[in-house]
């Protein structure tokens, strides 16, 4: 019996390690065993004040990631509130922590080698800490105070204002960022979270009291979810968090989150922002009604976006030697989705670049995306998703974001199965429906096209309007 | 014709590249200081093993079974420093050409294509000679037209972008980069596609075809325009290294000067490969969900046939000690930046870890000396940075301080304060407590870099390529003194 087992084991080993005599030279000759690409799930607990806690253990390396995600964001704020939110994002963690002055907080963080970071974006705010396992107990109270009781020091606020404006002015020096900012303003509208860039007057008018009020209004237990990833067990993590965060309460229910209404359809046409550059940067976009991150067609749309935009358009523009990295994509948002082409090329070849990209979109009708292209898109999206769940910190981060931004339970983890369910026919019909700029997209050109307006009008996209000079951060 | 509106007056970025012997004295190692406790190697490193092929190629393997993915790396010890004179950008151009396919992948009629590509090569030689000799523009244009026609003919035998398109079907990420010192080919795949990685990488090393050279050269020129010519930061760093080094090839940009790019040709690619892409000049790494026994067998199967060759020498140029400061100013964009650079240390210099810690003392967090002085006290900068090598790895690099200036701050004022703080490192030595804080940060950063397959593969392939023994690095990380 023992001998039989050994022989079986040896045969099994041979089966695993047996290799062909001839070395194949084309990967299409290879056959692969099936593989289950599953996404890991964190464990969950609830603190006495109702805060959900997610824990994912990994004891390979003695480190711990700790994060609180809060349901808030610029999409829920009026235009008037957004400068304060921008400054809150900058000053949170830098204006003092709990009873500690800014300088004392800096020293406390440095003594522990602790990295604390905060982020406040369109759909959530995040307070994160990264530490070694041995420093966890000492770091936890600092992270807690940063979440619950950050300081808004006046001197640091002045510094934050200067930093924000400096950062906004940095847009003017980067052709890519400039094209992005101007295009978002044209497409979404200047009053929207996506299209609005703070002016100096807006930033200067913000007070510390406003930041404190904004924080108090949104950062409450009912809107907060917490995660711990790394070299810490569930019981210990929950016990520590209960002792540190369990007593955090606020009176009454927080006000509901209301999404700020979107602007009407943008004005279409070609807009030219002259800039003295070696290259021309071009953006072209059109909103696609009915498509969003929460819609049933999201997985199909992502596969189409990769199959046509990241693959066909990218490779076609490179084969023609026109551009280092031009592509077409579906920018799928929570509220709106648009089709975008973005690229950069020499002044002489602007028209050629756009023509190649448009030809590739038209080709989806004559040459639909095939099974190989579907496979490539699936490989990319599924592999990218799973590789983003490679570390304990990544796993809790993705799950916390889903919860804080109001996505359905298991949203991200469920994407693998949704990508698998899409057929070649689904892909082809999606490409035909979505990969079309129609007759009236919004087009932006930043730079100096060699043939000036003739280059732009040759695109057949309507009359060209020259934009007034734009300076961000002033 | 309409007048082109422009905003504002010509804006200013001021770059100071300051080089002086004084930098050497700022970094000291106290030989008699008590040794610090060493970093403990996480258990994960117990699983590391190496596979040495007879042709000189070495692979580092680290199996991890947490998720069904693998990350592969092939590092070639060739970079911008190895380019022939007048051919800056060649190593990087070669990396681009490594995605063009083989005599099997990407071609419908290999023999017919080869005949046309031979003609492209000869005409390419003539074009390079014409450009370098300053031939009349008509001669150059005629050759360019002829080459363009030949490439169009060759294209009739080619499946455009077949190699990356095929790789797309198996790998969810694949890319490559070229630095001054090395070229690295990266891929991440589902674990059941491990053999595909072996096949694709060995194929492009053994049977590459230099097709679509001139159209790809167009892509590289666009890359240069985008990342350097139109980017104030890119242009600034090109000037920093170009000024800091007087003779060493670190002074040349990896992307290449535009005038050099114009003269590259397919024959240079062929010769570059023959000299530098030899197995003894390469190291591979594989990290992720695989069976080591099977991986070893596959490595032999796919890579044993690479023909061994001599390991090439480096450029053999030694940067002399500077005798005076060099200063340079570049104007582009609206925001001011300042860089001060000093001669750095070689990778195996015992002073390098101390220099790395010094960079932390100067610019790590709000409590660092430069941040406190320039930002919090004086409000002169948006950010400061410091580093011990500027990313150079095979030869001594640059110790540097960089600053992004706030409006109203002058370069002269910021520069003066930087010098004061550098002098203060000597006058007021760094405390043990501060040094421990920096060590703590470095330790945490190191541990956090051990979590993903990709990061581990990158780390291991470099350790093996530069240090020859994976665990050697454990000795250096934490045992530095003031």
Interface residues (C-beta under 8 A of the other chain):
Chain A: X13 X16 X17 X19 X20 X23 X24 X25 X26 X27 X28 X30 X32 X33 X34 X35 X36 X37 X40 X58 X60 X61 X62 X63 X94 X102 X103 X106 X107 X109 X110 X111 X112 X113 X115 X130 X131 X132 X135 X159 X162 X163 X166 X167 X169 X170 X172 X173 X174 X175 X176 X274 X276 X277 X278 X279 X311 X315 X316 X318 X319 X320 X321 X322 X323 X324 X325 X344 X345 X346 X372 X375 X376 X379 X380 X381 X382 X383 X384 X386 X387 X389 X390 X391 X392 X393 X448 X452 X453 X466 X468 X469 X470 X471
Chain B: X1 X2 X4 X5 X6 X7 X8 X11 X42 X43 X44 X64 X66 X67 X68 X69 X102 X104 X105 X160 X161 X164 X165 X166 X168 X169 X170 X171 X172 X173 X188 X189 X190 X191 X192 X193 X195 X196 X199 X200 X203 X207 X212 X214 X215 X216 X217 X218 X219 X220 X221 X222 X223 X225 X226 X227 X229 X230 X231 X232 X291 X293 X294 X297 X298 X301 X302 X305 X333 X334 X335 X365 X366 X367 X375 X376 X379 X382 X404 X406 X407 X433 X434 X437 X438 X439 X440 X441 X443 X444 X447 X448 X450 X451 X452 X453 X454
